[in-house]
Amino acid sequence: MIIAVVINFIFTALSIGIPFIIKTQLKLQTSYVGFLQSSLALGMLMGSFLMMILPDKKWFAQKILIPLLLFGVEFIMLGFIFLDEKNRIYLVILGMLVMMSLGLTLSILNIAFQVRLQTTTPTHILGRIMSILSTANSSIMPLGILFYTMLFQNGFAGGYIFILNGIVMFLYTILLFSKLLSAIKIDDILNEQQVRKN
């Protein structure tokens, strides 16, 4: 849940930052925002199709840990793309590819987590768990919007904000990597024991 809250907080930088960078800092047309946001949606769609092909009960650790690491790297790449103010073709092509990759990553992470949560949580507490998760994610987004709005409007270069976000997310994942891996292994053992009992 904490990881989901952190991701939602950092993700608000995209919804606030991309239109601001394109219109205010780079002084480009709004069509560029459309290209980038469409690529994000396309990546999410691709991730959804990919998760339909991959088996639900295999590679859960990889479905969680690899996207978490990639999430930080993709933010860093996006930041460097926005720092190059002159090359618009570079912005569109590479920006769309990174946004597509970001959508794919988020889709895999979200679907893997939701499927695992709903298939392993006892039915009598599933509603409460889902409500807490939904409330926590909904509550953090306005805070993220306020935080990133202040950053972008105080003259910070958008590319540097994205790079800093990516570094924070990458380091956060590295610090939690062993704990997450351990928790996933324990959860796998408990799930196997539960299946055998049933």
N, C-alpha and C positions, 0 to 999 in steps of 0.2 A: 504493500500500500504506500509506503514511504517513497519507493522508487517511482510509482505511478504519479504521486503528487509532485515530485521533483521534475519529472519529464513534462507534466502539464504546465508547470511554472515556466520552465525553459522554452517550451513550445510556443508560449504566448509571444515570445520575441519574433517568431515568424509572422504571425498574424498582424502584429503591430509594426514590425520593422520593415518588411518587404515593401508595402505601399509607401512608407515614409522615405525609405532610401531611394526608391525609384523616382518618386515625384519631387521630393524636397532636396535631396542631396545630389542625385544624378541628373535631375531635371529632364526626365524622360517621360514618354507617353504612358498612359495607364495600360495600354495593350501589353507592355512588358510584364506588368503584374499579372495579367490574365494568362500569359504564356507560362509563367512560373507556377501559378496556383493550379493551372490545368495539369501541369506535369506532376505535381504533388498528388492530385486526384488519380491520375493515370497509374502512378506508382502504387497507390493504395489498392487500386483495382487489380493490378498485377500480383501484389502480395496476397490478396484474397484468393485469387485463382491458384497461386502456388500452394497456399495452405490447404486447399481442397485436395491437392495431389499428394502432399506429404502426409504420412500416417500421424494420427493424433498422439499416440502413446510412445512415439520414438523421438529421440534427440531433443527433449524438452530443454535441457541445459543449454544446448547450442542455439535453440530458438530464442532463448532469453538473453544469454550472455553476449553472443556475437552482435545482435542488433543494438544492445546497450553500448558496446564499444564503438560500433559504426555510427551511432547517433552523434557522438561527440566529434568524430572525424568529419562527418558530413557538414556539421555546423562550421567547423574550421575551414573546410573547403569553400563553403558558401561565403564566408567572411572574406577570404582572399579574392573571390570572384568580384565581390562588391567594391573592393578597394581599387580595382582597375577601372577607372572612370571613363577611359577613352575608347576602349574596344567594345562596341555594342554587340557585335556578332559573338564575341567571346562570352559576354554576359548572357546572351540568349541561349546559345548552344550548351555551354558548360553549366550554366545556371539551371537549365531545364533537366539536364542529366543528373545533377546533384539533387534537385528537388524530386525527381522521379525515384532516385535511390532512397531518399529520405522517406517518401511515401511507402515504398516497398518495406523498408526497415520498420517503420511504425506499424504497418499492417501486420507483419509477421509477429512482432512483439505483442501487440494488442490481442490478436486472435489466439496466440499460444497461451497467453496469460488467462484470458477469459475462459477458454475451453478447460484449462487445468483447474481453475477456480471452481467452475460449475460442476465438474465431474468428480472432484475430490472432497469438496466441502460437504459435510453432513447436511441433509435437506432441511432439518429443523433450524439451522442457523444461517442457511444460504441467503435468505432474504435480508437478514440483518447485515451480513457481510457486504452484500452488493449495495445496500443502502448507504452504509458507512463509506464505502469506496466512492460511490457516486457523489455523495455530499462533500467528501474531502476534495475530490477533483474539481467539482463545481465551485467550491469556496476558494481554492487557490488561484483560479484563473483571474478574477478581478484584481487580486493582489499583484499578479504578474503583469497585468495590463497597466496598472498604476506605476509599477516599478520601471517597466521598459518604456512607457510613455515619457517618464521623467528623464531617463537616460537619453533617448533619441531627441527630445526637445531641448536638451541642454547642450547641444552642439557636438556630442560625441560622434565620431565617424561610425556609421552602421556596421561596416565591415569588421572593425575592431571589437564591437559588442558581440557579433556572431563568433568571432575567433575566441574571445574570452569565455563565452558560453560553452563552446565546444571543448575547450581545455578543462573547464570546471566539470562538465559531464564526463569526459574521458577519465579524469583523475578520480572522480566519485565512483565510477564503475571499477577502476583498478583497485581502489581501496576496499570496496565491498566484494570483489571478485571471489575470494576464498570463502567468505561467509555465505555468499549466494550459492556457490557450488556445493558447500557442505549442507545447506538447508535443502537444496534440491535433492541431494542424495538421501538425506533422512526422509524427506517426503516420499521419494520413490520406494524406499524400504517399507514405510508405513502403508502405502497404497497396495504393495504386493501382499503384505500381511492381511489387509482388509479383504482383498480379492480371494485369498485362500480360505478365510473364514466363511465368506459367502458361498 
